[in-house]
Amino acid sequence: MSVRVLPDFLINQIAAGEVVERPASVVKELVENALDAGADQIIIDVVDGGRTAITIIDNGGGMVRDDLVRAITRHATSKLPTDDLLNINFMGFRGEALPSIASVSDMYIDTFNVAEEHGWQIDANSGDVKPSDWESGTRIRVQNLFAKTPARLKFLRGDKAELISVLEVVKRLAMARPDVGFVLNNKWRFPKNQDLAERIVAVMGDDVRGRMLEINAVSRSNTEMKLTGFVSEPTLRRASSVDQYLFVNNRPVKDKVLVGALRGAYMDVMHAREFPLCALYLTLPPQFVDVNVSPAKTEVHFLEPSHVRSFIIKTIRDRLAQTMMESVENVEQSSVSAISNNVVRAEPVKFDFGIKADSFKVRDFVAPIQTGYVPPVESLKILAEPIREEEVELPLGRVVGQVANKYIVAQRGDDMIIVDQHAAHERITYEKLRTNKIKTQPLLTPIVVNLRTEDVMAVVSIADELKQSGLHVGEFGEDAVAIFEKPSDWDMDWPDVLRQIADEVRANGHSSGLNEKLHLKLANYACHHSVRAGQKLDMLQMDTLLRDIEKTERAGQCNHGRPVYKIIPISEIDTWFERL
C-alpha cells in the first residue's frame, strides 16, 4: 500500500483518542487551561455526566482575537515560551486539547482580554469568529461529546459514574491549588484561599480531621527537592488508593515511583491490603522531571527516581517515627527534674513475662536483644514515690488496672486510655529488632543464580539498596548474579527471590520485595516474643509497658497495622450514661 498523509479531521480524532477518554478528561484539560490563564475562581457544570454538555467558566486573563483563532489549531500553545521541553512550568502544554475536543464535539469559546474593547466568540468546528458580550475571563461550552464518533460514545458509562469521575478530577485539581475556588454543578464547592488542612477535610471527608500528620522536608542530596503536605496516621486508612493525592510541581500525577515510596514508608505500620491517605507535594527543578510523557499528563519520569523514592520514604518514616514523648509539649522540664530528685534508687529488676523461645532464629539474624523486661529506674519511681498529677502528665496516663488480661486501662486527666498489651509489646520488640544492625554471613563459595541478561542488569542496578538489607550481590558474567554475602541464617529460594526483584525493578524502577521479606520475618518474631493476650500482668509490669511504648517510634499501631491504644474522653463516657 502507498503512504498517504492523513487528513486533519482524522489526525484530530486520533489525538482525541489519546487526550479525551471520557467527559472527565475534557474537564481536566479545560480546567488546567483555566489555571494556566491565572484564574482563581472556576465554575464547572456538566449535564448527563458530561455527554450532553460541559461548561467551564473562569476569571482568568482571557485571549485576544488572534490568540483565540490560534488556540484551536494543532500544537499551538502559550505554555512553552522557549523550545526547552524540560523546562515546563504550566499544567497544560501539549497544544492538542482544544482541537482534539472540538473534533469529537460541538465546542464554543467566549473570551475577553482587557487589551481589547470587547470579547470574542469562536465556533471551534467551523472556525467562525464574531464579537461577544462576554466581559471577564473565558467560557468554554462542549456539547454532544462523541456524537461525531458513535463508537466512542457507546463506551461511556452511566451518567452517575461519569459524574463521579468528573468529581474526582475536580478534587485532584482542587487539592493541587487550594488558593483557587472551584464549584461543580453548584453542589460541590471548594472556596478559594482555603487552608490546606481544611481543603483536605473538604475533599477526603470529616473523618480525617485531626488525624493527618504534617510533612515538611528538604532533600540534602544534589537534587534540590522539597516534600510538603499531609499523610494519615497509620490507623486511618482506606480499602483503596482513592484518597491518595500526589503532586509533582503542583501537577496531579499517578506515578509508580511515588506510589511505591508511599507503600514502602507505611510497610511496617499498615497491612499490605490497606492504603494510607495523603496529600503530598513534591517540588524539584523542572530539568529533573519530564512531564512530557503521556498525552493525559498523569505520568512523569524522574531523572533520579531512586533518590526521589528514598527521600520520600525517609521523610514519611521519620514523621511516623515520632514518639509520644517527643510530641508532648506540656511536660515541664522543671517537673521532670523535681521528680528525679525524689527517686528511690533500686537495682534494675528483670520481669519474666513467660515468653518461651520457639523455632525462630531471628536472634542469629540480628544483634541480640533482650526479650524480658528490665524496667528502668525511672519506671520504679512512680510506684516508690507517688507523684501528684499536677506535677507531670504522662502521654498514656497512669495505670488503673487490667481488663480480661488483654487490655491495660489508664487515666490521663479527663481521658480514659485503653492499651492492647500484646500490640504494645509487639511494637516495642519490633522496633528493637529493626534498629539492630543486620548480621550478615560472608560466603566462602558465592551462590550463583542464572538469570536473563535484562534481569541481571535490573538486579545489579539496585545492588547498593540490596546491601542495606544484608544481601551483597554482583554481576557474574552477562547471564548470572553472584551472592557474596547474605543475612545470617536466612535460607531462601534465592533464584526465585532475585527473579521477583528483577521483575519489580523492570516494572517500577525499584524493588521493595526484600525489605518486605525482612519486615515479615522480624514481625513474626516480634509477634511470637511479645506479651500475649490473656497474660496477667502486675501493676509495675503494666506501668513499664506504658512508659516504654511512650518512647517507642510508630507507637500508635503494631507492625500489622492494628491500633495499640484508644483514648476515650470522660465527657464521651458521660454521654453513655446521660450525664449531660
N, C-alpha and C positions, 0 to 999 in steps of 0.2 A: 504493500500500500504506500502511496505517496504521502509525504509530510505536508501538513497544512497548518496554518495559523488559525487558532480558534477565534470565533467572533467574540466581541466584547461582552455581550449579554451572557454567553456561556462561561466565559472567564469569571465574570462576576458571580455567577451561580456556583461555580466550583469553589471560589473563595468563600462564598456564603456557607458552603458545606463545612468549611474549616472554622469559621468565626461564629456563625449563627446556628447553634444546635437546637435552640428552643427559645421561647419568649424570655427566659431568664438571661440568656446570652445577649439579647438585644438590650435589655435593661442595663446589664453590666457595661457594655460598650458605651452606651449613651450617657450613663451617669459618670463614668470615668472621664468622658469628654467634658462634661459639665464641671467636674472638679478641676480639670486642667485649665478650664477657662476662668478659674478663680471664684466660682460660685460658693457661697456659704449657706445657701438655702436651696434645696432641691425637692421638687414635688413629683412623685411618680404615681401614675394612675393606670391600672390595667383592667381590661374588660374581658370576661370569659377566659381568665387565666393568661391573657395576652394575645390570644389568637385573633380576636376581633379588633382590639385597639390597645395601643400602648402610647401613653403621653408622658413626656419628660419636660418639666419646666424648671429653668434655673435662672438665677440672678447674676450670672457671670458677665464677662466682658462683651459677649456677642461678637458678631462678624460684620465687616463692611461688605458691600455687594460683591466685589471681586473675589474676596476670600470665600464667600458663600458659594459662588459658582465653582471655584476650585475644590471646595471641600468634598464634593460628591464625585470627584474623579479619582481613579485608582492611584494608589501610592502617593496621595497628596496628604501632607501632614504639617502641622505647625509645631510639633513636639520634638523635632530633630533639627535644631538650628545649625548644626555642623554635620559633617559626614561620618562622625565617630559613633558607631553603633554600640560602643562600650561606655558611652557617656550619656545615658538616657536618664532624665530626671523627671519624667512625667508618667502618668498612669497609662495612657494610651499612646501609641506611636506608630503602629504599623501602616496606617493610612488606608486600611481596607474596610473598616467597619461601615461607614456611611454608604458607599456604593454597593457593598455586599448586602446590606439590609434592604436597600432600595430595589435590588434585583429580585427579592423574594417577597415584596410587599408593596403597598402604596404609601409613600413617605413624603411628608410635607414639613418644611422647616421655616419657622418665623424667627427672625433675629433682629436685634437692634444694637448698634455701636454708637457711642457718643460722638464719634468722628463724623457722623453723617446726620442729616436733618431728620430722617425718618427711617423706619425699619424696612426690611425686605422679606419677601416670602418666595420660596422656590419649590416647585414640584420636582422632586428628585428623580422621577421617572422620565418626564418629558424635558426637564431642564429649563422650563419656563420660569422666568423671574419677574416679579411685579412688586410695586411698593406695598408696604404693610403698615397697619396702625399699631403694630407691636412696639412697646415702649421700653422694655427692660429685659436684658439677657436673651435667652433663646428658648423656644418651644419646638420640640420635635414630636410629630404625630406619625405613628406607624400603624397602618390599618391593614386588615386582611393578610396577616402574616402567613406565608407559604401558600397563599391562594394560587400563585403562579407555578408552584411546584407541588401538586397534589400528593405526589409520592412521599414528600417530606411531611406533609400535613397529617397523614394518617399515622405517623409515628409519634405524634404528640400524645401525652397522657391526658387524663381528665382535667377539667378546669381547676379543681381544687389542688390537685397535685402540681400543676404548673404554677399556681399562685404560691404554693409553699416554696417552690424553687426560686421564684422571684423574691420572696421574703428573705430567703437565705442569702441571696446575693446582696440585697439591701442591708442586711445585718452585717455582712462582712465589710461592706464599704463604710457603714456607719461606725464600725469598730476601727477601721483604718483612719477615719477622720472625725474624732469626737468634737472638733471645732465647727463642724458643718451640721446643719439641721436637715433631717430627712423626714418626709411624710409619704407613706404608701397607702393609697386608696382611702385617705382621710381617716385611717383606723390605726395604723402603726406609726407612732410619732417619736422621733428622737431629736430633742431640741438642740440647737447649736450651742457651742461653747459649754457642753456638758462635761462635768468632771469624769475622767476615765473610769473611776470606780463606779460611778452612777451609770455610765453608759454600759458597763459590763452587766450590772444588775438588770438594766432595761432590756438587754439583748439575751442574757442567759437565764434570767428568772430570779425571783426574790430569794430562792434558797441559797444563793451564793453570797448573799450579803454577810460581810464579816468573816467569810471563810476563804478569802483569796489572799495569797501572800505576795507582797510587792517584790519585784525584781528590778535591780538597777546595778549593772556591772559594765566595766570597760575591759577589753582584752589587753593583755600585756604583751602580745606577740607582735610580729612585724606588721600584720594586717590590723589596721585600726578598726575594731568592732565594738559596738555598744549594744547591750541587750537590756531592754526595759519592758515593763508591763506587769502582769499578774499571773500566778499559777495557783491552782487549787490546793487546799490541804489534802493530804492523801486519802482522808476519809470522805472527801467529796469527790465522787466520780460518776461517770455515765456509762451506759451499756454500749455506746458507740462514740465515735470521734466528732459528733455533731457540734459540740461546744469547744472545739479546738480552733482558735483563730490565730493564724500565723502570718506575719508581715515581714517583708524584706524591703527596706527603704520605703515604708508606708504602702507597699503594694501587697494586696492579699494574695497568698500563694498556698498551694498544696504540694509541698516539696518533701520528697522522701528523706532527704538528709535531716531536715528539721523534725519531721515526724519520728524518725528513728532516734534522734537525740532526745526528744521528749520521752519516748518509751524507755530509753536507757537510763534517764535520770530518775524515773519512778520505779525501776526494775525491782528493788527490794522493799518497796513500801506499798505496792499495789499489784493485784492479781493480773496476769497477762491478758485476761479477757475483759478487763475493765480499763477505762480511759480517763485520764485526768482532764480537767478543764484548764484553759489558758487563753490569755490574750498577750502574745509575745511579739515584740517589735525589735527586729534585728536591723541595725544600721551599719553600713560599711561603704567605703568608697565605690562609686559605680563601676570603676575598672576592675573590681574584684568579683563582680557578679554579672552574668549575662542574662538579661531578661528577654532577649530576642530568641526564645527557644520554641515556643508554641504559639499558634495564632490566638489561642484563648488567653495567653499571657498568665496562666496559672502556675507554670513551672519556671524554675530558674536553674542556672548552672553556676556553681561557685568555683572560683579559681583554686581555692584550697579547701575542699569540703571537709577534710579530716580536722583541720583547725577549727572550722565553724562548729563541727559536731562536738569536739572535745570542749570547746569554750562554753557551749550551751549546757552540756551535761554537767560540767563542773559548777557553773553558776547556779543552776537549779538545785543540784545536790547540796551545795553549800548552804543555800537558803532553807532547804528542807531539814538540814542537819542542825539548825539552831536549837540548842537545848532550852528547856523550860527556864532554867536558872538564868540563862543569858538574856531571855526575853522579858524577865520580870524587872520592872523599873521601880517598884515601890519598896524594895528591900534596902533599908538604910545600912550603910557600911558601919556606922557607929553602933547599930544594934548588933551586928554580927560580931564586932569587936567586944562589946559588952558580954555577949554570950560566951565567947572564948575565954574570958577571964574567970568564968564561974564553972569551968568544966571539971567534972570528977574524972581524973585520969585513970585509965584502965588499960590492961593489955588487950590487943585485938582478940576477939573470940571467934572461932570458926563454927558456923552453924551448918550442920549436915542436913540438907533437905531430903535425903533419902533417894537421891538420883543415882541409879546404877548405870555403870558403863555398859554399852551394848557393842554391837559388832562394828560400829562406826570407827574409822581410823583417821578422822579429821585431825586428831591431836598430832598425828605424824605429818599431816599436810600443812599445818600452820604451827607457829611457835606456841608452846604450851600456854594454856590459860587456866585460871582457877575456876572450877565449876561450883565449888561450895562457896557460901557467902562468908566473907570476913568483914563484918560491919566496921567501918572506920570509927575512930574515937568520937568524931562529930555526931555519929548516929546514936552513941550511948549517952550523949549529953542530955537529950530530950527526956529520957526516962530517969536519968540520975538526978537531974535538976530541972524541974518543970519550969517552962518559960511562959510568961504571960503573953497572951495573944497580941496585945498592943505592941510588944517588942519586935516581933517578926512574924510575917505571914508567909508560909511556905506555899509554893505553887500547887501542890497536891494536898495541902492541909495536914491535919493531924489524924492519926488512925483512931477510929471509933470501934471497929471490930471486923469480923469476917462473917460472910453470909454463904451458906451452903458449901463451905470450904472451897469456894471458887472466886469469890469477889471480896475485895477489901473495901470497906466503907470508911470514908474520911470526911472531915468537915473543915471548910476554909471560909471563915467569915459567914456570909449568908448563902453559901453554896454547899450542897452535898456532892461528894465526889465518889464515884464507884469505879474501882480499878479491877480489871481482869488480871489476876495474879499470874496466870500462865503466859498471856500475851506480853505482860510487862517484863517478866524474866526472860522470855524468848528474845525480845528486842535487845535487852542488855547483853545477853550471851552472844547474840549475832553480831552486835557492834564490836564486842571484844575480839571475836574471831576475825571480823573483817579488817580491823585496824592492825592486826598482827601481820607481820611480813610472811608471805607465802614461802614455804620451804620447798626448794627445788632439788631435783636429783639429776646431776650430770650423767650422761650415758656413755659407757665405755665404747659401746657399739651403737652408732646412731640408728634410729628407726627410719627406714627409707620407705616412703609412700609414693607409689607411681600415680601420676595424675596427667591429665591433658595439659598441653603446653599453656593454654589460656588459664587453666586453673592454677598452675604453678605461679604464673605471673600475678594472679589475684592474691594468692596466699602470701607471697613474698612482699607484696606491696604494703601489707599491714603487719610486717614482722615485728616492728617496734611495739605496736599495740598488743600483739600476742605475748611478747616478752613480759609485759607488765602483768599478765595473768599467769606467768610462770612457764610459758611454753616458748622455747628458743628454737626457731626453725631457720632453714637456709635452703637456697636453691641447690639441687643435686643433679646437675645436668639440665637438659631442656624439658624433660618429662618426669621429673621426680622432685620431691621435697624431703629433706632430711630433718628429723627431730633430734637435736643435740642435748636438749635439757627439757625436763617435764616436771610438773608438780609431783612431789613425793607421794607415793602410794596412790597414784591416780592411774588406774589401768582402764583404758577405754579402747574402743574400736577407732584407732587413730585415722585410718583411711576414710572412714565414714565421717568423722569429725572434720577433717580437712576438706573433704568434698562439700560438706554443708557450709563451711566457712567460705570456700571459693564461690559457691552459688550466691551467698549473701553479698559478697564483695562485688561480684559481677552485676548483681541486680540493683544494689543500693549504694555501692561505693564504700561500704563499711560492713563490719560484722560484729554482732553482739552475742553470737552463739556461745562462744567460750565463756564470756562473762556470765551469761545466764546459767551455764552448767556449773560454774563456780558458785554462783548465788544459790542454786538449788542444793548443792552439796552442803554448803555452810548452813543454809536454812534448815535442812533436815537434821543436821547435827544439833543446832540450837534448839529445835523443837523437842528432840529426844533427851536433851540435857537441861531442861528447864523445869521449874516448879509445875506440878501437874494440877489440873482442875480436880478438886476433891481432896487435896492435900491440906491438912490442918497446919496453920502457922501460928506462932505466938506473936505477941504484940511487938517485940523487938525485931523479929524477922519481917513482919509486915511494914514496920516503920523503915527498916533498912531498904526494903524493896522500893518504897515510895521515894526515899531520898536518892537512891541510885537512878531511878527512871527519870527524875527531875534533871539529872546531869547527863543523860544519855541522848545522843543525836537521834533524830527521827523518832522521838519517843511517843508520838501520838498514835502509832499503829505498829503492829508486829510485822515481821517480814513477809507475812502472807497478805497484808493489807487490812487485817481486822483491827478495829479500834482497841486501844489499850485502856482508855478511861473515858468516862462520861461525866460532865459537870451539870448538875441539876440545881437551878436556883431554888432556894427555900420558898420564894414567892410562887413559883410554879407548883410546888407541893401544896402550898396553902390553897391554891385553886382546886386541887383534887378533893380537899375536904371542906370546900366552900367557906374558907376563911378569908373573905374579901374585905 
